[in-house]
């Protein structure tokens, strides 16, 4: 399963390099070294001689890297993934025991600790071949761009749907090319690697609430722009569907996805943050044990009633 997730992430990573330069390879290398080393040290302390690193840490490292702005300092990225692997997974006992998504735990930590690196220095992407395959990073003048959501919050300007679909906008490394993310989602669903119920419930609940608030004149962000901008689709495809932190049964998955979608819309529209997906998923992670227990208890009660009848 983790290997299929890695396969689906490769085209996203390649586009990130094309759009933002060869520096992304160096950034990923730093994250991989720090993440793998951290997991090895943790597992060595737990399993002693049998210590080994799981493929899941590779997924966490790549996902974490793809949530970063292109100009993120190497040391900030290193600190983030170490924190994410240690406190998002290691303290719970390692692979399969964590309740939070490690990549988002690390991203949240550096977002709060080093906000200037995570919210200000955005890079305007290359838009013509060979793009970033021949450059380390766009010119200094290009590091003054802002993301579509930040632009909307500051000026009310709506970025065109085609630019959002084909990745011609600034943003975190993995979130800009909406159409490619949809194709990755199809691959994950067809190969039965990820649950479509998690993806659809997240995106649908977000869109419904955003649409209601849009036609109620609470927000001027139209549903299509809101759906395609920011990290919503990336998060729904790769983060919400994390097999460890997400619920296991279908009813719980729909409730979980709906909670994340609604929370994202509320944070975006009423909160101080331009993007709410990261916080919404972490909030959703906290509720998974309660959701699963509640659904299990209700199913047991229903079974008991049927037996009595």
Secondary structure, DSSP 8 states (H G I E B T S, - for coil): -HHHHHHHHHHHHHHHHHHH-THHHHHHHHHHHHHHHHHHHHHHHHHGGG----THHHHHHHHHHHTSBTT--HHHHHHHHHHHHHHHTGGGTSTT--SS-HHHHHHHHHHHH-HHHHHT-B-----STTGGGG-SS--GGGTTB-BHHHHHHHH-----HHHHHTT-SB-BTTTS-HHHHHHHHHHHHHTTSS-HHHHHHHHHHHHHHHHHHHHTTS----HHHHHHSTTHHHIIIIITT-TTTS-SSHHHHHHHHHHHHHHHHHHHHHSS-S--HHHHHHHHHHHHHHHHHHHHHHHHHHHHHHHH-
